[in-house]
Amino acid sequence: MKPIIKTFPTKKFIGMNSQFSYSDYRIGELWRKFMPRRNEIRNALGTDLFNIQINPENFDFNPQTEFVKWAVVPVSDFDFVPEGMHTLIVEEGLYAVFNHVGDAAKARETFGYIFGVWLPNSEYELDNRPQFEILGENYTSNSQESEEEIWIPIKKRI
C-alpha cells in the first residue's frame, strides 16, 4: 500500500467533538450524536464527512493517552453554527494519503501498516497536525466494501 503525498488546503469545519483514548475508544458514540444533526449545518461544502483526530504534542500511541476526535463537515464560513456544535480550522499541510477498503477491524491493520511499516521506512516523519479520514460516497459503516481516505500529517525527515 503506497500513499499519495498531497498538500491539504486550509479548511473550515463545523461539527462535534469528544475526548477519549484508544483504551476507551467511543467514536461510535460521537458519530451517533452528530449524524442525526448534520443537516442543521447550512453552509456545508459537499457531502463528505470528516473523522478528525487531534493528538497532543509528542503523541506516544499509548492506549491511555487522550486525544480529541471530531465528527465534522467542511463549510464555506462560520456565519451560522448550530447549537451544541463547534468550529474547527485545519491549516494547510503535507499529508500521506492512503486508500482504505474494509470495515473498522481492517482499519486497525491499515493504521498498523502506516505507523509500523510505511512511516519508519519513508523519508517522512509524523507531523503534529490533525490526522483524519474522509468518509466519502463509497463509505458505508461496518461494510467490507467500504472505502475511505486516511490522511496522515507528515514532514520531511531532517
GIMO-V290577 format. One record per backbone hydrogen bond with DSSP energy under -1.0 kcal/mol. NH is the residue of the N-H (numbers start at 1). CO is the residue of the C=O. Records with the same first field share a line. If there is no record, write none. Layout:
NH = CO ; CO
This chain:
4 = 97
6 = 95
8 = 93
11 = 90
13 = 88
14 = 73
15 = 86
16 = 71
18 = 69
20 = 67
23 = 63
30 = 26
31 = 27
32 = 28
33 = 29
34 = 30
35 = 31
37 = 34
40 = 37
41 = 38
45 = 74
49 = 135
50 = 72
51 = 133
52 = 70
53 = 131
54 = 68
65 = 62
67 = 20
68 = 54
69 = 18
70 = 52
71 = 16
72 = 50
73 = 14
75 = 12
76 = 43
85 = 82
86 = 15
88 = 13
90 = 11
93 = 8
95 = 6
96 = 152
97 = 4
98 = 150
100 = 148
102 = 146
107 = 103
108 = 104
110 = 106
111 = 107
112 = 108
113 = 109
114 = 110
115 = 111
116 = 112
117 = 113
118 = 113
119 = 114
121 = 117
122 = 119
125 = 155
127 = 153
129 = 127
131 = 53
132 = 151
133 = 51
134 = 149
135 = 49
139 = 136
143 = 140
146 = 143
147 = 138
148 = 100
149 = 134
150 = 98
151 = 132
152 = 96
154 = 94
155 = 125
157 = 123
